[in-house]
Amino acid sequence: MTETQVAIVGAGPAGLVLARLLKRRGVEAVVLELRSRDYVEGRVRAGVLEQRTVDLLDEAGVAERLHREGMVHQGVELRFGGRSHRIDLSGLTGGRKITVYGQQEVVKDLIAARLESGLPLHFEVSDVTVADVESERPAVRFTHEGSEVELRCDVIAGCDGFHGICRPAIASALRVFEREYPFAWLGILANAKPSSEELIYANHANGFALHSMRSPEVIRSYLQCRPDEDLDEWPDERVWEELQTRFELDEGFSLNEGEIFDKGVTPMRSFVVEPMQHGRLFLAGDAAHIVPPTGAKGLNLAVADVEVLASALESFYGSGDTAGLDAYSEQCLRRVWRVQHFSSWMTSMLHRPPGQDPFEAKLQLSQLEYVCSSHAASTTLAENYVGLERV
Ligand SMILES: Cc1cc2nc3c(=O)[nH]c(=O)nc-3n(C[C@H](O)[C@H](O)[C@H](O)COP(=O)(O)OP(=O)(O)OC[C@H]3O[C@@H](n4cnc5c(N)ncnc54)[C@H](O)[C@@H]3O)c2cc1C
């Protein structure tokens, strides 16, 4: 048997940021990860960081490369009806901005910092289970390098994503709120120069499209598709043709094309469990909630959760005060539902559901025109997109 103060299950953004924050607050933690380091560092996912996420990574001392390589954006473009409309994120929010920096780069920086500090982070653990979560000394059991280990702790942080084991372990204490969408995203990475300095969100009769980037040489683009879309039906030529169509402008526009080196389909889902804690097990990030990616919020929300949890644990270990831990779920859920609303609103405004009737299409267009022409409506989009203030 081994012991620690906080056992963190999962080395995604939530688990790794939590481990880093706890280290800086003098709280001991062990991080357990199912996959290999290579796998975790290579997983391509989010790319948009809110200002508050960047500020937190800065304070945690892991943002040096982010500032060097990340691309700071002060606006986004909405494209519909053959016209382009810029939302001035910074102008509308008192100078706040977003940074485009791949999630896997954030993860690499956090892993490097953890390993450099010599603190425990175990990859390729298996048979992970949690026990005694209603007691003051819960445990995580797992197999590592052929040995069975029981890790006793004060608190378990369930940062093991949507398909992890922590949420199912306390399922009977949770209420689920869920929505599936009748469409998905076909995402590509390609060696091509971005065709715009800022992200472009397009609503076209053929469906939604997003133009994004990972570096000055690599673009990330998405096309709305069916949830059961067969990638074999999407040779590269068809992907480019469809992207060109969905980003078309009356005045003319051509996307830069290049070699596609990654292609995949991402389902869209909204999901929340309440509460986000039971006994001494606290869920954070995708383990507790999923948002459709249109609002670019999943990673940011995971980081917001663990900021709350780290502060609560600091008080717990500093003075024995459990008020922060007791209020963890309530405090996180206020942000979670705001972000759920924003992500669902962006999704419904920008996607064309199958069988959309003409009335609905007109309403969507009217909503988009209002967002782009009203200062109040643009501000609503901007302040939610750059992220609400830190708690
Ligand atoms: C295509 C795509 C695009 C996205 N775009 C954006 C975006 O632009 N902006 C944004 O903010 N978000 C975006 N997201 C969402 C974002 O990637 C997730 O919300 C984020 O990864 C959540 O972090 P997490 O640490 O909670 O979970 P995860 O990243 O899922 O990490 C969980 C970790 O736990 C590990 N694990 C699982 N089970 C176990 C176990 N039993 N034991 C130990 N470890 C385990 C997993 O291997 C994983 O490493 C996107 C997601 C996708 C799929």
PDBQT file of the ligand as one rigid body, heavy atoms in Angstrom, charges set to zero:
ROOT
HETATM    1  C1  LIG A 401     -12.294  17.266 -31.786  1.00  0.00    +0.000 C 
HETATM    2  C2  LIG A 401     -12.379  18.023 -30.495  1.00  0.00    +0.000 A 
HETATM    3  C3  LIG A 401     -12.214  19.406 -30.518  1.00  0.00    +0.000 A 
HETATM    4  C4  LIG A 401     -12.274  20.129 -29.341  1.00  0.00    +0.000 A 
HETATM    5  N1  LIG A 401     -12.092  21.498 -29.396  1.00  0.00    +0.000 NA
HETATM    6  C5  LIG A 401     -12.060  22.197 -28.231  1.00  0.00    +0.000 A 
HETATM    7  C6  LIG A 401     -11.722  23.597 -28.231  1.00  0.00    +0.000 A 
HETATM    8  O1  LIG A 401     -11.449  24.208 -29.275  1.00  0.00    +0.000 OA
HETATM    9  N2  LIG A 401     -11.659  24.249 -27.041  1.00  0.00    +0.000 N 
HETATM   10  C7  LIG A 401     -11.919  23.587 -25.854  1.00  0.00    +0.000 A 
HETATM   11  O2  LIG A 401     -11.836  24.225 -24.795  1.00  0.00    +0.000 OA
HETATM   12  N3  LIG A 401     -12.247  22.270 -25.832  1.00  0.00    +0.000 NA
HETATM   13  C8  LIG A 401     -12.314  21.546 -26.980  1.00  0.00    +0.000 A 
HETATM   14  N4  LIG A 401     -12.564  20.197 -26.947  1.00  0.00    +0.000 N 
HETATM   15  C9  LIG A 401     -12.830  19.549 -25.674  1.00  0.00    +0.000 C 
HETATM   16  C10 LIG A 401     -11.569  19.246 -24.893  1.00  0.00    +0.000 C 
HETATM   17  O3  LIG A 401     -10.648  18.536 -25.695  1.00  0.00    +0.000 OA
HETATM   18  C11 LIG A 401     -11.919  18.409 -23.632  1.00  0.00    +0.000 C 
HETATM   19  O4  LIG A 401     -12.971  19.068 -22.957  1.00  0.00    +0.000 OA
HETATM   20  C12 LIG A 401     -10.717  18.250 -22.700  1.00  0.00    +0.000 C 
HETATM   21  O5  LIG A 401      -9.836  17.277 -23.222  1.00  0.00    +0.000 OA
HETATM   22  C13 LIG A 401     -11.151  17.829 -21.289  1.00  0.00    +0.000 C 
HETATM   23  O6  LIG A 401     -10.034  17.554 -20.500  1.00  0.00    +0.000 OA
HETATM   24  P1  LIG A 401     -10.097  16.461 -19.350  1.00  0.00    +0.000 P 
HETATM   25  O7  LIG A 401      -8.755  16.473 -18.717  1.00  0.00    +0.000 OA
HETATM   26  O8  LIG A 401     -11.288  16.697 -18.520  1.00  0.00    +0.000 OA
HETATM   27  O9  LIG A 401     -10.381  15.090 -20.092  1.00  0.00    +0.000 OA
HETATM   28  P2  LIG A 401      -9.470  14.267 -21.115  1.00  0.00    +0.000 P 
HETATM   29  O10 LIG A 401      -8.691  15.193 -21.964  1.00  0.00    +0.000 OA
HETATM   30  O11 LIG A 401     -10.391  13.298 -21.756  1.00  0.00    +0.000 OA
HETATM   31  O12 LIG A 401      -8.446  13.502 -20.187  1.00  0.00    +0.000 OA
HETATM   32  C14 LIG A 401      -8.821  12.387 -19.396  1.00  0.00    +0.000 C 
HETATM   33  C15 LIG A 401      -7.608  11.501 -19.220  1.00  0.00    +0.000 C 
HETATM   34  O13 LIG A 401      -7.951  10.403 -18.371  1.00  0.00    +0.000 OA
HETATM   35  C16 LIG A 401      -7.398   9.213 -18.904  1.00  0.00    +0.000 C 
HETATM   36  N5  LIG A 401      -8.179   8.084 -18.383  1.00  0.00    +0.000 N 
HETATM   37  C17 LIG A 401      -9.359   7.601 -18.816  1.00  0.00    +0.000 A 
HETATM   38  N6  LIG A 401      -9.738   6.545 -18.066  1.00  0.00    +0.000 NA
HETATM   39  C18 LIG A 401      -8.787   6.360 -17.142  1.00  0.00    +0.000 A 
HETATM   40  C19 LIG A 401      -8.606   5.428 -16.083  1.00  0.00    +0.000 A 
HETATM   41  N7  LIG A 401      -9.493   4.465 -15.848  1.00  0.00    +0.000 N 
HETATM   42  N8  LIG A 401      -7.502   5.522 -15.321  1.00  0.00    +0.000 NA
HETATM   43  C20 LIG A 401      -6.572   6.494 -15.547  1.00  0.00    +0.000 A 
HETATM   44  N9  LIG A 401      -6.689   7.396 -16.547  1.00  0.00    +0.000 NA
HETATM   45  C21 LIG A 401      -7.777   7.340 -17.325  1.00  0.00    +0.000 A 
HETATM   46  C22 LIG A 401      -7.491   9.410 -20.399  1.00  0.00    +0.000 C 
HETATM   47  O14 LIG A 401      -6.584   8.572 -21.112  1.00  0.00    +0.000 OA
HETATM   48  C23 LIG A 401      -7.133  10.887 -20.525  1.00  0.00    +0.000 C 
HETATM   49  O15 LIG A 401      -5.752  11.087 -20.657  1.00  0.00    +0.000 OA
HETATM   50  C24 LIG A 401     -12.519  19.445 -28.107  1.00  0.00    +0.000 A 
HETATM   51  C25 LIG A 401     -12.687  18.061 -28.088  1.00  0.00    +0.000 A 
HETATM   52  C26 LIG A 401     -12.630  17.351 -29.257  1.00  0.00    +0.000 A 
HETATM   53  C27 LIG A 401     -12.806  15.850 -29.199  1.00  0.00    +0.000 C 
ENDROOT
TORSDOF 0
